[in-house]
């Protein structure tokens, strides 16, 4: 299978350091969605076809890890466990999906001053600077290791280290003790009143995080939580002092968001608004990635409850059953069309879903994507020529990069 590469061009002086995380899907072919494992498991092959056609799936690291963990799910049958991983991996198709950087890496980058976009785009780490012949600067993003791993899993190929990781993950999950989290607020000397609802949790946190006098303590909490090396901690503290010890959400917006997620969970545990089931901590990890999607799809009640605390007004939570029902209806309707009707449909709508009043897909497209009328105007011959020249310059820049990597002169 061919490697997939992406290049994002930046204008001169945009101020983005090449080592910082980047939003690589400025104009996705559909609304950007995050699915949890239960939502992915529930979709058939035909439904995945239409998911890929009408959405851009942001594959988050916790989903990849949960899939791999199934490798050791059935202790008495390695074959059955591997078969489940293969089935799930084959639902993560390369076409219209991206793999998000780990939230821990992004949080540390945020504390160090890197920009972490939080407007609903898939964010990846790393990237390599390239320049076209006419001087435009860009970033080359190669296929990440996680994508290569998924492609191997699709063929039933697992490395020994992955099998060991799956075993360790399941052991670690079994050993999670959420009662320990309930005591962390006392140890950190953070006084938060008791809450009787998740809405009150949000209000209590708003009040807490608005107190300038405890911003230093909140920063220390984050540094302890992420167990950063001494050099990184020193750099963050130096940056903190130089910034004037301001509010954390100004100093490191994404890190402040991660803190809000973690504290919300701990307060809800303390006040018994959510249970101490071990997997609840794993479910929480999806919430760290919510800034990187337009919609979050899950069938989990905890996700439905917590998402209300963290989703922006321009985002939504979608029940897994609602998305499945919509994709199934699309697949059935498509099967009812003749070949000629399908050609007409594709020519008329392209990637846009045909209008259906009760379709969640149509609603998400209407809310998050450009109107179809904006794409109907054809390009002029001059515009088409300029586009071809621009794409050619990008390809040449990537080819020059590959020659340098292989030691061949331009």
C-alpha positions in Angstrom: 0.0 0.0 0.0 1.4 3.4 -1.0 2.5 5.9 1.6 0.2 8.8 2.1 1.8 12.2 2.5 0.4 15.6 3.3 1.9 19.1 2.7 0.6 22.2 4.2 1.8 25.5 2.8 2.2 28.6 5.0 2.6 32.2 4.0 5.8 34.0 4.9 6.1 35.2 8.5 3.1 33.1 9.9 5.2 32.5 13.0 4.6 28.8 13.3 7.7 26.9 14.4 8.2 23.7 12.4 8.4 21.5 15.5 5.0 22.6 16.7 1.7 20.6 16.2 -0.2 21.5 13.1 -3.8 21.4 11.9 -3.4 19.5 8.6 -7.0 19.5 7.4 -7.9 23.1 6.8 -10.4 22.1 4.2 -11.5 18.5 4.9 -13.8 16.6 2.5 -16.4 16.4 5.3 -17.1 17.2 8.9 -14.3 16.1 11.2 -15.5 13.5 13.7 -14.0 11.5 16.5 -15.6 8.0 17.1 -15.0 6.0 20.2 -14.5 2.3 20.0 -18.1 1.3 20.6 -19.2 3.6 17.7 -16.7 2.1 15.4 -17.5 -1.4 16.3 -21.2 -0.9 15.6 -20.7 0.1 11.9 -21.0 -2.4 9.1 -18.7 -2.4 6.1 -21.3 -0.6 3.9 -21.8 2.0 6.7 -18.1 2.6 6.9 -18.2 3.2 3.1 -20.5 6.2 3.6 -18.7 7.3 6.8 -15.6 7.6 4.7 -17.4 9.3 1.8 -19.1 12.0 3.9 -16.8 12.5 6.9 -13.2 13.0 7.9 -12.4 10.7 10.8 -9.9 11.9 13.4 -8.4 8.7 14.8 -7.2 9.4 18.3 -4.5 7.4 20.1 -6.8 6.0 22.8 -8.9 4.4 20.1 -5.8 2.8 18.5 -4.7 1.5 21.9 -8.1 0.1 22.7 -8.1 -1.7 19.4 -4.7 -3.2 20.0 -5.7 -4.2 23.5 -8.2 -6.6 22.0 -5.2 -8.7 20.9 -5.2 -10.1 24.5 -8.9 -9.9 25.1 -9.7 -13.6 24.8 -7.1 -15.3 26.9 -7.9 -18.8 25.6 -7.9 -17.9 21.9 -5.2 -15.8 20.4 -6.8 -16.4 17.0 -10.2 -15.0 18.0 -8.5 -11.9 19.7 -6.4 -11.2 16.6 -9.5 -11.5 14.4 -11.3 -8.8 16.3 -8.3 -6.5 16.0 -8.2 -7.1 12.2 -11.9 -6.4 11.9 -11.6 -3.1 13.7 -8.4 -2.0 12.0 -10.0 -2.6 8.6 -12.7 0.0 9.6 -9.9 2.7 10.0 -9.3 3.3 6.3 -6.6 5.6 5.2 -8.6 7.7 2.7 -10.4 10.3 4.7 -8.9 10.0 8.1 -6.0 11.3 10.1 -4.2 10.3 13.3 -4.1 12.9 16.0 -1.0 13.5 18.1 -1.2 12.2 21.7 -2.7 14.7 24.0 0.2 14.4 26.5 2.6 15.5 23.8 0.3 18.4 22.8 -0.1 19.4 26.5 3.6 19.5 27.0 4.0 21.5 23.8 1.4 23.9 24.9 3.2 24.5 28.2 6.5 25.1 26.3 4.8 27.8 24.2 3.9 25.8 21.0 0.6 26.7 19.3 -2.0 23.9 19.6 -5.0 24.7 17.3 -8.3 24.1 19.1 -10.8 24.9 16.3 -11.9 21.4 15.3 -9.0 20.3 13.1 -7.0 17.0 13.2 -3.6 17.9 14.8 -0.4 16.1 14.1 3.0 16.5 15.7 6.3 17.0 13.9 6.6 17.9 10.3 9.5 18.8 8.1 10.0 22.2 6.5 10.2 22.3 2.7 10.4 25.2 0.2 9.1 25.4 -3.4 11.2 26.8 -6.2 9.3 30.1 -6.0 10.1 30.5 -2.3 6.9 29.3 -0.7 7.4 27.7 2.7 5.6 24.5 3.7 5.6 21.5 6.0 5.9 17.9 4.8 4.1 15.4 7.0 4.9 11.8 6.2 2.8 8.7 7.1 3.0 8.3 10.9 4.1 5.0 12.5 0.6 4.5 13.9 -0.8 4.4 10.3 1.8 1.8 9.3 0.8 -0.3 12.4 -2.9 -0.1 11.5 -2.1 -1.2 7.9 -0.2 -4.2 9.3 -3.1 -5.1 11.7 -5.5 -5.0 8.7 -3.4 -7.9 7.3 -3.3 -9.8 10.6 0.4 -8.9 11.2 1.4 -8.0 14.7 4.9 -7.3 16.1 6.1 -8.9 19.3 6.4 -5.6 21.0 2.7 -4.8 20.1 1.6 -8.1 21.7 3.6 -7.2 24.8 2.1 -3.7 24.8 -1.4 -5.1 24.5 -0.8 -7.4 27.5 0.7 -4.6 29.6 -2.2 -2.3 28.7 -4.8 -4.8 29.8 -2.9 -5.4 33.1 -2.6 -1.7 33.7 -6.3 -1.2 33.0 -7.2 -3.9 35.5 -5.1 -2.2 38.2 -6.6 1.3 37.9 -8.0 2.4 41.2 -10.1 5.5 40.8 -10.5 6.0 44.5 -7.0 7.3 44.6 -8.0 10.2 42.3 -10.6 11.4 44.8 -7.8 12.3 47.3 -5.8 14.4 44.9 -7.7 17.6 45.5 -6.8 17.4 49.2 -3.1 16.8 48.5 -3.0 19.8 46.2 -4.8 22.0 48.7 -7.5 22.9 46.1 -10.7 23.8 47.9 -13.7 23.1 45.6 -17.3 23.0 47.1 -19.4 19.9 46.8 -21.4 19.6 43.6 -24.7 17.8 43.1 -24.6 17.9 39.2 -22.1 18.1 36.4 -23.4 21.6 35.6 -22.3 22.6 39.1 -18.9 21.0 38.5 -18.5 23.3 35.5 -19.5 26.4 37.5 -17.2 25.5 40.4 -14.3 25.0 38.0 -15.1 28.3 36.3 -14.8 30.1 39.7 -11.7 28.2 40.6 -9.8 28.8 37.4 -10.6 32.5 37.5 -8.6 33.0 40.7 -5.3 34.5 39.9 -3.7 33.5 43.2 -3.9 29.8 42.5 -2.5 29.8 38.9 1.0 28.8 40.2 -0.6 25.8 42.0 -2.5 24.8 38.9 0.7 24.9 36.8 2.5 22.7 39.4 -0.4 20.3 39.2 0.1 20.0 35.4 3.9 19.5 35.7 3.3 16.7 38.3 0.6 15.1 36.2 2.7 14.8 33.1 6.0 13.9 34.8 8.1 16.0 32.4 11.9 15.8 32.4 13.7 18.4 34.5 14.9 20.3 31.5 11.4 20.8 30.2 10.1 21.7 33.7 12.8 24.3 34.0 12.0 25.8 30.6 8.3 25.9 31.4 8.9 27.6 34.7 11.2 30.2 33.1 8.6 30.9 30.5 6.0 31.2 33.3 8.1 33.8 35.1 8.8 35.7 31.9 5.1 35.8 31.0 4.3 37.6 34.3 2.7 34.5 36.0 -0.5 35.2 34.2 -3.7 33.1 33.9 -3.0 29.5 32.8 -5.5 29.6 30.0 -3.6 32.5 28.5 -0.2 31.0 29.1 -1.0 27.6 27.7 -4.6 27.3 26.4 -4.6 23.6 25.5 -2.8 22.7 28.7 -5.4 24.6 30.6 -8.1 22.7 28.8 -6.5 19.4 29.8 -6.4 20.6 33.4 -10.1 21.4 33.2 -10.9 17.9 31.9 -8.8 16.2 34.6 -10.2 18.3 37.4 -13.8 17.8 36.2 -13.3 14.1 36.4 -11.8 14.2 39.8 -14.5 16.4 41.3 -17.3 14.2 39.7 -15.6 11.2 41.3 -15.3 12.9 44.6 -19.0 13.8 44.7 -20.0 10.5 43.3 -21.6 11.9 40.1 -19.8 9.2 38.2 -18.8 5.8 39.3 -15.4 4.3 40.0 -15.5 1.7 37.2 -11.9 1.3 36.1 -12.7 1.9 32.4 -14.1 5.3 33.2 -10.6 6.7 33.3 -9.9 5.3 29.8 -13.2 6.7 28.5 -12.2 10.1 29.8 -9.2 10.2 27.5 -11.4 10.8 24.5 -12.4 14.1 26.1 -8.8 15.4 25.8 -9.2 15.3 22.0 -12.6 17.1 21.8 -11.0 20.4 20.6 -9.9 18.5 17.5 -13.2 17.6 16.0 -16.5 19.1 14.9 -18.6 16.2 16.3 -18.0 13.4 18.8 -19.7 10.1 18.2 -20.2 7.6 21.0 -22.8 5.3 22.5 -21.3 5.6 26.0 -23.4 7.4 28.7 -20.4 8.8 30.4 -19.2 10.3 27.2 -22.6 11.9 26.6 -22.5 13.4 30.1 -18.9 14.6 30.0 -19.1 16.0 26.5 -21.6 18.6 27.7 -18.9 20.1 29.9 -16.2 20.4 27.2 -17.8 20.8 23.7 -17.8 24.3 22.3 -21.1 25.8 21.0 -20.0 25.0 17.4 -19.5 21.3 18.2 -22.0 18.5 18.9 -22.3 15.1 20.5 -23.8 12.5 18.3 -25.2 9.2 19.6 -23.6 6.2 17.8 -27.0 4.8 17.1 -28.1 7.9 15.3 -25.1 8.0 13.0 -25.4 4.3 12.3 -29.1 4.7 11.4 -28.3 7.5 9.1 -25.4 5.7 7.3 -27.5 2.6 7.0 -30.3 4.6 5.3 -27.8 6.1 2.9 -26.4 2.7 2.0 -29.9 1.3 1.5 -30.9 4.2 -0.7 -27.8 4.0 -2.8 -28.3 0.2 -3.3 -31.8 1.0 -4.7 -30.4 3.3 -7.5 -29.5 2.1 -11.0 -26.0 2.6 -12.3 -27.3 5.6 -14.3 -29.0 7.1 -11.3 -25.8 6.7 -9.3 -23.8 8.5 -11.9 -26.3 11.3 -11.9 -26.3 11.5 -8.1 -22.5 11.6 -8.0 -22.3 14.3 -10.7 -24.9 16.4 -8.9 -23.8 16.1 -5.3 -20.2 14.9 -5.4 -19.1 14.5 -1.7 -22.1 16.4 -0.4 -24.9 14.2 1.1 -28.2 14.4 -0.8 -30.7 16.5 1.3 -32.7 14.5 3.9 -34.6 16.4 6.6 -33.9 14.0 9.4 -30.3 13.1 8.4 -27.6 13.9 11.0 -25.1 13.8 8.2 -26.9 16.6 6.3 -27.2 18.6 9.5 -23.5 18.4 10.2 -22.7 19.3 6.6 -25.0 22.3 6.7 -23.5 23.5 10.0 -19.8 22.9 9.4 -19.1 22.8 5.7 -19.3 25.3 2.8 -22.7 25.3 1.0 -22.8 23.2 -2.1 -23.6 26.3 -4.2 -20.1 27.7 -3.2 -18.5 24.7 -4.9 -20.7 24.7 -8.0 -18.9 27.6 -9.8 -16.3 26.1 -12.2 -12.8 27.3 -12.3 -11.7 29.5 -15.2 -8.9 28.1 -17.4 -6.4 30.6 -15.8 -7.4 29.5 -12.3 -7.0 25.9 -13.3 -3.6 26.5 -14.7 -2.4 28.3 -11.6 -3.7 25.4 -9.5 -1.8 22.9 -11.6 1.4 24.9 -11.3 1.0 25.2 -7.6 0.5 21.5 -7.2 3.5 20.8 -9.4 5.7 23.0 -7.2 4.6 21.1 -4.1 5.4 17.7 -5.7 8.8 19.0 -6.8 9.6 20.2 -3.3 8.7 16.8 -1.8 10.8 15.0 -4.5 13.7 17.3 -3.7 13.3 16.4 0.0 13.3 12.7 -0.9 16.5 13.1 -2.9 18.2 14.8 0.0 17.1 12.1 2.3 18.6 9.4 0.0 21.9 11.3 -0.4 21.3 12.1 -4.1 22.1 15.6 -5.3 19.4 17.8 -6.9 
